[in-house]
Amino acid sequence: MDLDAVWKTIDDERLSLADLLDDLSPTEWETPSLCTGWRVRDVAAHLTLSHTGVLAGTTAFVRARGSFNRMIRDSALRQARLPTSSYAPMLRAMAGSRRKAPMISHLEPLIDVLVHGQDIAIPLHREREMPPAAAAAAADRVWPDLYPFRAGRRLRGVQLRATDHAWSAGEGALVEGPISALLLLLTGRREAAVSRLRGPGVALLA
């Protein structure tokens, strides 16, 4: 995907996710997401921080004592104190902007909204389709060694092949399925992905 297509997809995904958030009940906001220890509310809050600037990001990093993972979690939990009605308007306000956090490519916001959209939707049993071309672009960015996923190391010994897009990676026993499921696998959502995958390599994923 070219740069304009990536940002157009990011806009579309943020807007559709905002529509989903508008429809959530109080119970759904508190439902555990696919991210261990994160509620749906926390994931939504995290997504509204995609425009964090250098100063705010540096301050959060120092506050987290130099831990990237702690910075991400603590920032999301602080943001999660806002009323749940805040998150959909904040996502909609990002549409049309190409602003992103420092020191990342334009593909990281794409990965974020695609994968975290599933982190929210799947536990709530909400259907949320992932555009195959966008998922493939995200998978190309993740594979093989994007931090923190390190997918090439975790998935050594299997060949991944999409059944709905011309995307493949790795060597070994075949694992195939929709590119959306493969992207979830690459980003560490094995349990959510494996039921949609097939092939002799599936048994090795555990």
N, C-alpha and C positions, 0 to 999 in steps of 0.2 A: 504494500500500500504506500502511496506517496504521502507527503506531509499533510496536504490538504485533506486527503481522505481519512487519515488517522484522526485529525482534529475534528472533522465532521462526525466521525463515529463516537469520539469521546463526548461531544455535545449531545448526540442522540441518546447515548447510554445514560448520561447524567439526567437528561430530561425524562426519560422513561422510568428511571429509578426514582426520581422525585414523584412521579405519578403513583408508583407503588407505595412509597412512604406515606403519601397522603391517605392511603386506604388502610393503614395498619391500626389495629386495635391496641389498647393499653397492654394487654397480655402479650401480643405479638412483639411489641417493642422490647419486652423483657425476656423474650425467648433466647436461649443460647444459640449463637451463630455457629458456622463451621469453624470459626477461629476459636481455639480452646481458650476458655476464660473470658471470651468477649460476648456480650449480648448483641442482639440486632441493633440496639440503640448505640452501642459503642462503635460498631462498624460504620453506621451511618455518620456518626460524629467524626470518625477518622476521615471519611471521604470528603467532608466539608473543609478539611485542612489542606487540600491539595494546592492551594495558592499561598501557602506559608512562605514568607520571604526570608532573606538571608539573616536579618537581625533576629527575627522571631525564632527561626530555626536554630541559630547559634545559641540563643538564650535557653531554648528547650534542651539542647544537647548538653550544655554546661550543667543545667539543673539535673539532668539525668546522669551526671558524673561520667560522661563520655560513653555511655552505652546507647547504641543506636536503637536496639530493641526496646529498652526502657523508655527512651525518648518518645518512640512511636506510641507505646502503650499509655504512658502518662499523659501525653498530649491529647490522646483520644478520650481518656477518662475525664480530663478537665473539660473538654468540649462537650462531653456527654451530660454535663450538669445543666446544659441549656434545655429549655422545653422542647419536647419532641416535635412540636409544630414548627420549630426553627429550621430543621434540616432540609426539607424539600425546597423552601424558598432559597436557601443558601446554595443548593445544587443548581437550581434554575438560574441564579445570578451568575454562575460561572460560564453559562453557555455563550459562545462567541469569543471567549478569551483564550489566549494561548499561554497564559501565565502558568508556570509550574514551579515546583520546589527547586532550589539550587542543586547543581551537580548531577542532574539526571537528564535522560533523553526524553523526547516526546512520547516514547513508547511506554515509559513507566506509568504515566497517568492512564493510558489505555489498559495496561495490565490491571491496575488498581480498580478501575471501574468495572471491568469485565468480571474479574475474579471475586471482588467483594460484593458485586451484585448477586452472584451465586451464593456467597456466604450468607447473605440475607434471605434470598428467595427459597433455597432448597430446604432449610429447616422449617420454613413456614408453609411448605408444600405449594408454593406459588410458581407458576410456569414463567420462566424468563429465558427466552431464546438468546443465544450468543451468535452474532454474525460470524460465519466461518472464516471469511477473509481476515477479519479483525482478530479473531482468535488465533489464526495462523501467524499473523504478524507479531502478536504478543508471545506466542510460543517460540518464534525465532529469536526474540529478545531474551527470553528466559533460558533457552537451551544454549550452551550446556552449563554455564557457570555463573549466571547472574546471582549476586547476593540478594537475599539470604537463602535462596532456594537450592543452589548447587545441584541442579537436577541431573547433570551428567554423572555426578558421583553417586547420588542416591539410586539412580536407575541404570547403573552399569550392568551389562549383560542382557539387556532387552533392546529390541528394535521397536520403535513406536511408529505407527502408520495410521494416518487419518483415513477414514472411509468416506468423508464428505468434502475433502479438500486435498490438493496435491502437496501434502506435507508429511515428512518422515524424518526420523532422527535416530541415532544410536545403532548398535549392532548386537545381535544375539537373538534370543527367542522372541517371536513376534507377539506384540500387543497392539491390537487395532480397535478403533472405534471412532466416534465423532471427535472432531478437533476440540470441541468444547470440553469433553471429558478428558482428553489428553492434556489440555491446558490446566485443568484442575489437578491432574496427577502431577504435572511438572511443578506446580506451586504448592505441593504438599497436602492436597485434599484427597488422599488415596481412598478413604472410605466412601466419599461421595462419588468418586470417579469409577471405581472398580466394577460396579454392577452394570455399567454401560460399556465395558470393554470385554474383549474376547481374544482368544489365541493362547498358545502354549506358554507364553511369557507371563500371563496373568497370575499363575500360581507362584511366580517368583517375586511378585510385588510386595508381599508381606515381609 
